[in-house]
Amino acid sequence: MKNILKKSYLLVLIVLLISSFSMNLAAQEYEIGISQFVEHPSLDLAREGFIDQLAEEGFVDGENIEIDLQNAQADFATAQTIAQRFNQNKVDLVLAIATPSAQTAANVLKNTPVLITAVTDPVEAGIVKSMEKPGANITGTTDMNPVAKQLELIRNFLPEVKDIGILYNPGEVNSTVQVKLAKEKAKEMEVNLEEATVSNSSEVSLAVSSLVDNVDAIYVPTDNIIVSAMPTVLQIAHNRKIPVFASENNSVEQGAVATLGIDYYQLGRQTGSMAARILNGSDPAKMPVESSKELKLYINQKSTEEIGLEIPAELLESADTIFK
């Protein structure tokens, strides 16, 4: 009888151990590091979309994943420190938002899967080998803008435009890539592209002021420093009735005249879907870098009225979003 009871207890113990192991496996927790270069609406939306998509695919912060969110506040050294921290903590996956954070993650994290987003040209930035076959441990999404179409949009509003100002930080690879494309398009359009550069946010006001007396419009690429200082750009330009054309929708919502651009929240969701596949076993080296699946026309009607600029009827009819 005692032997039977011992065997019964042993059987129950084995069942409990197997059950406990299965529950722990099902509830396996992953640590995900997020390195965001700077705070501004587009990058914030990309981050939110990433987290929301992960949750939709079963990876919920506080349940089976733990997210460590870090922001470099536009400081390259801090971005480096964040990447080193994630490497030391041996996180399971990293999301790097914006080119500088992606570059530091690529340099530091050699064995951890890295997803990038809001990176204009990951090949030019030295982050991946190619868009189709990124190689190593890195893949993600690009926010490469239709720069040529965005400059054409300026001409749609200003048929007689002769001089376009462009603001950017030459220290950001993503910005220099876009400026190169803008120069090529400006030459084709036979307009003068007046450059004003900054190295930090404190220089933005002076850079904008240097342009407003010499240009018909200002174009802002997806430069992290300039976009994060968009209120300053808009205030100075609008005081002189100079229209500002942006590269992303949130700058238009803040007061830029218009853009034909991507939806950063959806780009973040796209990246989140890729992250879920990696957590489920996919190899990032074999996952092509993805582009935004669609472009949308955004117009700020209130801003055009304030500076006395007329919106072409055909654009008003075809706009996806009009901010009033």
N, C-alpha and C positions, 0 to 999 in steps of 0.2 A: 504493500500500500504506500509506504514511504517512497519507494522508487518511482511509483506512478505519479505521486505528488511532485517529486523533484523534477521529473520529466515534464510535467504540466507547467510548473513554474518556469522551467528553462525555455519551453516553447513560447510561453507568454512573453518572456523577456526578449527573446529573439524577434518576435512579432513587433514588440514595442520599439526595439532598436531600429528595425527596418523601416517602420512607420516614421520614426523621428528623423532618420536619414533622408527619407523621401521628402518630408516636409521641409527640411532644411535646404535640400537641393532645389525644391520648387520655389523657395523664398530666397534664393541666392541673391545677394546684394552686390551691385557693381558700384564702384566709385567713379564718377565722371567729373573731370576738371574742365571748367570753362574759363578761357582766357580772352577777355574782351579788351581791345586796345584803348578805347575811349568811350565815354557815354555820349551818344546822340541818337535821335529817334530811329534812324534806319538800322543801326547796329543793335539797338535794344529790341526792335521788332524781330530781327533775325534770330536773336537769342530766345525770345518768347515763342516764336514759331518752332524752333528746335525742341524746346522743352515740351510744348503742347503735342507735337507729333510723336515724340517718344512716349508720352503718357497714353496717347491713342493706340499705340502699338504694344502697350502692356508694360512699359518701363516708367514707373511712377516715382517721382522724388519723394523720399520719406517712407516708401514701401519696399521696393526692391532695387532702387538706385539711390545713391547719395550724391548730390551735386555740390561741388565746391566752386563757387562763382568768384572770380577774381577780375579786377579791372586795373589796367595799367595807367589810367588817367593820362594817356598820350605820352607816356615816358618810356623810351626804349629800354632803359636799364631795368625798369620795373617789370616790363614784359619778359625780359630775360630771367629775372628772379622768379617770376610766376612759373615759367616753364621748368626751371630747376626744382622748384618746390614740388610740382606734379611728378617730376622724375624721381625725386627722393621718396615721395609717398607711394610710388608704384600704383598710380591710379590705373583703372582699367581702360579708360578712353578719354581723349581730350578733344574739346571743340575750341578752335582758335578763330576768333572773329576779327577780321580785318588783316591786311597784309603784314604789318609789323609783328603782330602776335603770331601769325602763321609762320613767318620766317624764323622767329626765335623758337617756336615749338619744333619746327623741322630741324633746327640745328642742335637742339638739346635732347629731344625725345626720339630715340632710335629704335626702341622696342615696343613702345606703346602705340596703339592705333590712334591716329590723329585725323580729325575731320576739320576742314577749313570752310569758312564761308565769308562772303563780302570781301573776296580777294579778286582783284581785277584781272591780273595775268599771272597765275601761279607758276608758269614756265619761266617767264621773264624774271620773276622774283626769286627763282632758284629753289622753289618749294617742291615741285614735282618734275619728273623727267619729260613727261608729255601729258596732254589732256586725256588721250585715249588709254595710255598705259602709265599711270603715275609712278608705279614701282614702289618699293620699300613699304612703309607703313602709313602713307598719307594719301588721302583723297578728299573729296568734298564738292563744294559748289563755287562758281565764279559769278561775280556781279558785273562782268564786262558790259559796259554801256554801249548803246548804239550812238557813239559820239557824232558820226556824220549826220545821222538823222536828227539828232538834237540841235546841231547847228542849222540844219535846214529848217527846223521848227522856228528858230529865231527869225529867219528870213520870211517865213509865213506871216509872222506878226509885224515885221519891219522890212518890207520889200526893198527899201532904199538903204539898208544897213551898210555901213562902210567900215566901221571900226568896232570890234568886239573885244572886250577885256576878259582875261581869264586869270583866275586866282588859284594858286596851288602851292604846296610845299614840295620843293624839289628833292627833299629827303625821303619822300614816299615813292616807291617804285610804281605803285598803282596810279599815282598822279602823273608821273612823267610819261607813262605809257599812253594815258589819255590825252595829254598835251601834244604828244607826237601825232596822234591821230587827228586832233583838232587842227594842228598846223597844216596837215595834208589837205584836210577838207576846206580850210580857210583859203588856201592857195587856189583850190579848184573853184571856190565861190568868188574869188577875186575880192576878198575882204582882208583887212589888216587885223592881225591878232596881237593885241597888246598884252604883254605878260606882267603880272605882279606876283612876287613870291614871298612866302613867309617861312619861318622855321619854327614858330610857336604861336600860340593864340594871342599873345600880347601884341604881335605885329600886324594882326588882321586889320584893325582900324586904319592904320597908316597906309596899308596896301590898297584898301578900297578907296581911300581918299585920293590916292595917286592916280586912280583910274577914271573917276567920275567926270572929270573935266575933259577927257580925251576920247571917250567911247560913246557909242550909241546904245550899247547893251553890255551886260556882264554875264559870262558863262561860268558856272561852278561845277567842276567835275566831282566825282565821289572822293574828294580829299578829306581825310578824317579831321584835320585841324580846321579847315575852312567850314565844313558842314557843322561841326560842333559850335562854331562861332557864327552861324547863319543869322541870328538876330542882329548882330553888329553889322554884317554885310547889308542886310535889308534896310536897316535904319538909315545908314549913310547914303545908299543908292537911291532909296525912295525919296529922301529929302531933296535930291537933285533930279527927281523924275526919271531916273535911269532904270529900265527894267532889268531884273535879274532872272536868268534862266538856269534851272537846276538840272541835276542828273538823277534825282530820286524824289519820290512822291512826298516825303515828309517835309522837305524844304519848300515844296510848293504849298503844302498845307500851312506852313509858317508864314508864307508871304511871297515866295518866288512866283513869277508869272506862270510858268508852265514847264512841263517836261514830258518826254516820251520815255518812260523808264520801267523798271521792274518793281515788283512788290516784295519788299524785304521780308515781310512776315511769311509769305509763301516760299521764299528762298530758304528761310530757316526751316520750314516744315520739310522741304525737299531734303535738306541736310539731315534732319532728324530721322527721316525714313532710312537714309543711308546708314546712320549710326545704329539703328535698330537691326539692320541686316548684319552689321559687323558684330554686334553683341550676340547675335544668333549664329555666328560662325563664319560669315563671309570674310574673304581676304581683301583688305583695302587696296593692296597692290594691283588687284585685278578689276577694280571698280573705276571706270572712267570718271574724270571730273565732269560734273554736270553744269549746264547753263540754265538760266531761268527759262521756264517753258512759255512765257508770254510777256509782251510789252503792253503797257497801258498809257493812255494820254490823260494827263492830269493838268487842270487849269485852275488858277485862283482868280475868280471873277472880281472879288473885292479889291485885290491888288491892282488889277488892270484899271479899274475905275478910279482908284486913288491917284494913279500916275497919269491918267488920261490916255490909256492905250486901248485901242479897239480890238476886240477878239474877232478874227475872221469867222464868218458864219459857218463855213464848212467844218472848222475846228470845234466850234461850239456844239455843233450837231453830233460830231463823232467822238467827243470827249467821253472817257469812261467815268471820270470823277470831276465834278466842278465844285470847288470850295467857294462858298459865298459869304 
